[in-house]
Amino acid sequence: MAGRTDGHIWSKQLRGQRRPERDIHCRVQPPLRLSLFFHGNLFLNLTFVRLTMLLILLGVLVLHVIILVLLFVSTAANAWTVGGTSSKDLWYNCLNNNGGYHCQPASNDDWIQAVQALMVLSVLFCFFSLIAFLYQLFKLVKGGRFFFTAIFQILASLFVMCGAIIYTVMRPDEVGSSFGYAYVLAWVAFPLSLISGLIYIILRKRE
């Protein structure tokens, strides 16, 4: 009887020692769950921020490519002035006569040469700006701004603006003629390139 009593007391002592461990586990589990919850939310927030930044960079890049295409088409297209069977651009004056297309080089006036130079410079600076953006995208330090890219892009916008203004003022008035789509594209490219340059100033690189 004494042995049984001692064993019974010993088992009760063991049970009494195990209860605090269960209480400790019960007390530790809720903080662990909260910690996992907060870590999960933090991971989702970081993923959302990175995805948002990636979409912004992609949008800026697509806008830049669109501006470059607009400037190139505007500079090369034969449709700065259209009217009837004739069309003029920065390089040639063309006439559609009896189903044939006959073109002659544009005049050597100073104003048309100035427009040619300004439009070519706008295309080049926009292209250099795109190269600078891609370079800074990988080489720029965290938190840096794309100032170098912005300078080239804003200069491109100023060049196309000056070229379009000179052409508007100096273009000879001809009966039945009007501005063509290439002229319109030049004016469309101006505000877009200016806005793009301002975006590069505001934009920061993040990891």
Steps between C-alpha positions, in 0.01 A plus 500: 500500500784731579654436159173567323448815701849623423451425130168678497653806667793491256267492197305794639826694539596425140161613378532815703838574343369456144208740529711817507669389176161475330408841635825643367434355156149640507635841589775497232287392204293821452808729472650259248184511293498880512865508397433275202199713409702823507787343305254377239346846462844657478598260223180576308554876539858475372386289207227752416748792517748323274228406252372859497852635442552251219177607331596868533840438342339300221248778437774764489701287259202444269421873503860579409497258208170649375649851512807384310282343229291818474808717459652268241181478294446876523853569381495251213140507376410697190198675648588826671296693244236337281265641243337357192756290315806638679665423830804644669723392782830614643700338224294478180217670314296236320230526232260228394447554128324255263550208737869576542674628810765760430712640783753780514734593787366757740616860479832607645349778707648552843173442681436155348858397577449615858185288528685202353784536751264542796290197411808282449636619835169417668516143367863458605451642849192288555698193396792596725252551782368146450854358511576705814183373668588137434855557624392681816234237565775246571785724618325767703527470879192431709294815554666687211311707247521481120623858454732417211217332311263787579741762359521326162124448482415860589751626243334276240163658584645851466656416163177364352305798640739751342494313169120491490475871590745602226314292244167649608627857464715464188297259287388670177126555476363305208138486385340166577786376716488401866718343764548126467511222754879517539466857624228388743718216627777748577265702722372183665855385574590830667277480811550125531878533502480789747276297734734202462798715599319627809412142596868408484578786741243375752571131455727328752670166468396244760623149569 
